[in-house]
Amino acid sequence: MTIAPPEPDLGFLWLELTGRCQLECVHCYADSGPSGTDGSMGYDDWIRVVDQAAALGTRLVQTIGGEPTLYAGLPGLVAHALARGVEVEVYTNLVHVTPAMWETFAQPGVRLATSYYTDDPAQHRQITGRKTLHRTRTNISQALAMGIPLRVGLIDLGDGQRIKQAQAQLAQLGVTNVGLDRMRLLGRPARRACDASELCGRCGDGKVAVLPDGTVAPCPLARWLSAGDIRTDSLASLAEQAHQTARHVIRPAQPDACRPPCEPQCHPGQDQCPPEKDGCVPQTRCNPNESCKPKNPCKPDVTPPKR
């Protein structure tokens, strides 16, 4: 008798719905912007992804982009996920929120996340390419006033960025859930966009990303490490392939200080637990020696086994 392999543990899923964005941030790993597109995934494709994720026991999906609120099907997709018992975090720049979108955000089981960089409008414009700091700050206040769970990620790009002042400003606004990360040299900020040593080392560990063209990858930043296409294979098999890719390609590229074991920052189910902190995420800058990096970062030295 043939015994079926166990289903993968897939507690979290990124859904990159679109490459369109009002902003053109200098550090964008997805190279998103006003000229981006929704890709080749249709609305029904995303619905099937959510259905498969729910069947695998996924507790939380995060919609990302680009800017997910620019994807016309977002409200319907959020409603479908909630109906399947899957909570949704919308990672949005909070530049423009329509009344209908506020209704979507206000549903039980929905939370928000956004990025923040500085308290200085001119510096914000240098980073994002647009004069939108006031809009984002206003919509942060609106979300808090409506009681919508919100977390903010501060991204440190260096070069005199006013990070401490931004932290103080967020505290004044009443934001209590604030994380800090550095700019990852992937995508737009890197001339070579395929460097596994720039990742946190926990990619593919109970979480995968689905990109606008159907690609499944260990995480959105590891988008060049494709496990396959969700339109032609199951989420279960692709999640397992992504896990193997992470184990054979990403983790060996990390320095010892960036590898497990270490204590989780918080635990699944904790109130407003950031999904990327369900496991071990290093808090320090991870810069492995050159000997730790793949010889050709776009073509990993080790090919993960196929199932």
Salt bridges, closest charged atoms under 4 A:
GLU16 OE2 - ARG223 NH2 2.63
ASP31 OD1 - ARG188 NE 2.88
ASP38 OD1 - ARG20 NE 3.16
ASP45 OD1 - ARG48 NH2 2.34
ASP51 OD1 - HIS80 NE2 2.60
ASP51 OD1 - ARG84 NH1 2.73
GLU87 OE1 - ARG111 NH2 2.77
GLU89 OE1 - ARG151 NH2 2.88
ASP119 OD1 - ARG162 NE 2.57
ASP181 OD1 - ARG184 NH2 2.98
ASP195 OD2 - ARG192 NH1 3.39
GLU198 OE1 - ARG182 NH1 2.86
ASP205 OD2 - ARG202 NH2 2.29
ASP205 OD2 - ARG251 NH2 3.89
ASP229 OD2 - ARG231 NH2 2.89
ASP256 OD1 - ARG259 NH1 2.95
GLU276 OE2 - ARG151 NH1 3.11
ASP278 OD2 - ARG59 NH2 3.84
GLU290 OE2 - LYS293 NZ 3.50
